[in-house]
């Protein structure tokens, strides 16, 4: 799990570095004529490759955290007040997910959010109520449901 987490962190950093450099080159040199070969490469790295690397790292980090929760389970009973606090906190992350998905063109991020929602709900079902499972399930599911409502109503 540690290796999974560290590879995920590395990929997040690498994606950020790739995106920042190629985004600068894209806006500085390729807005006028994006059809040049070099510009197509820069644009691909800016708009596609860096996102794939980012989301791969994002999934690895979050999956490692969820699976670490299975290894190091919280042994005490989770009270209703604990669940309320977890869900209230998850509303902030869910709001960010909603803002990202509901008002932009949806791409790979929808599948990543859905994957993490499914994993966290599955872990609740199979392993019981653990703080991180509840937090992730609430945040990602609420973000997806709110996005679905907005997209349907538009």
N, C-alpha and C positions, 0 to 999 in steps of 0.2 A: 504494500500500500504506500509505503514511503517513496518508493521509486516511481510509482504511478503519479503520486502527488507532485514530486519534483520534476518529472517530465512535463506534467501539465503546466507547472509554473514557468518552466523554461519556454514552452511553446507560447504561453501568453505573452511573455516578454519579447520573444522573437517576432511574434505577429505584430506587436505594437511597433517595434523597430522597423520592420518591413513596411508597415502601413504608413508610418510618419514620413519616411524617406520617399517612398513612391507617391504618396499623396502630394508632397511638395513638388516633386518632379512633374507630376500630372498637371497640377494647376499652374505651374510656372512655365512649362515648355510644350504642353500637349493640348491645350484648350483650342488653339486655332486650327490645328491639323492633327486630329487623333488617328488618322488612318496610316501615318508613317509606321514602319515596322518597329522602330524603337519605342514609339509612343504606345503601340498596341501591347508591347511587353510591359511597359511601365503601368499602363491602365489595368492590365490583367493582374499584376502584382498588387496594385492599389485596391481594386474593387473585388477581386475574386480570391486569389491565393492567400492574402493576409487574413481574410475572413475565415477561410477554411482552417488555417493554422490556429487562429484565435479560438474558434469554436471547438476544435479538437482539444486544445489546452483547457478550455473552460469545462468541457465534459469530463476530462480526466481529473481535474482538481475536485470538481463537485462529486463525481462518482467515488473518488478516494475518500472524501469526507463522509459520504453516506456509508460506505463499506466499513470505514473505521468505527462508525457508530454501531455497526453490527458486532464488531470484534470487542469493543469496549462499551458494552451496553450499560445504560443507566439502570441501576439495580433497585432504586427506590420507586415507590408508586408515584405516578404522575397524577397530580391533582387537577381538578377542573380549573383552578386559578392559574396553574402552570400552562395549561392548554390555551386559556384566554390570552395570557401574556405572549405566548409564542405566536398565536394567530394575529394579535394586534401588531407585533413586530413584523410579521410576515406581510402584513398589508403594505408596508413601505416598499418591500422588494416587489410585491405583486403590482403595486402602482407603477414602478419603474418598468416592469415587464409589459404592463398594459400600455404605457406611454410609448414604448419602443415598437410594439406590434400593432397597436390600433391605428396609429396615425402616420405610419410609413409603409412603404411597399414591403410586404412580407417576403422574406427569403429563407435562408438557412436557419435563421434564429428561431422561427416557429418550430421547426423540427427539433432543435436543441432543447427548447423550453418544454415541448411535449414529451421528449425522451426523459428529461429529468423529472417531470411530473409523474410519468408512468413508473419510473424506477422508485420514486419516493412512496407512491401509493402502494406499489407492490411490496415494498419493504415493511410498510405498516401492516399490511395484510399478513405477510409471512413471519415477521419478527416482532410484531406488537408495537405499541406506542412508545416511541423513543423521541426525545426532544428534536433532534435534527430531522427525522422523518416527518414529524408533524409540521415543522417549520417549512421545509421544502415543499411538502404536499400542499400546504395552505398557500404559500406564495405563488408557486408555479401554476397550480390549478386555478386560483382566483384570477391571476393575470390572464390565463388562457380563456376562462369563461367571460371575463369582462371584455376581452378583445373580440370574442365571438359575438357577443351582444352588439357591440358597436358596428362590427362588419355586417351583421345581418340587418341592422336598422339603417345603414347608409344606403 
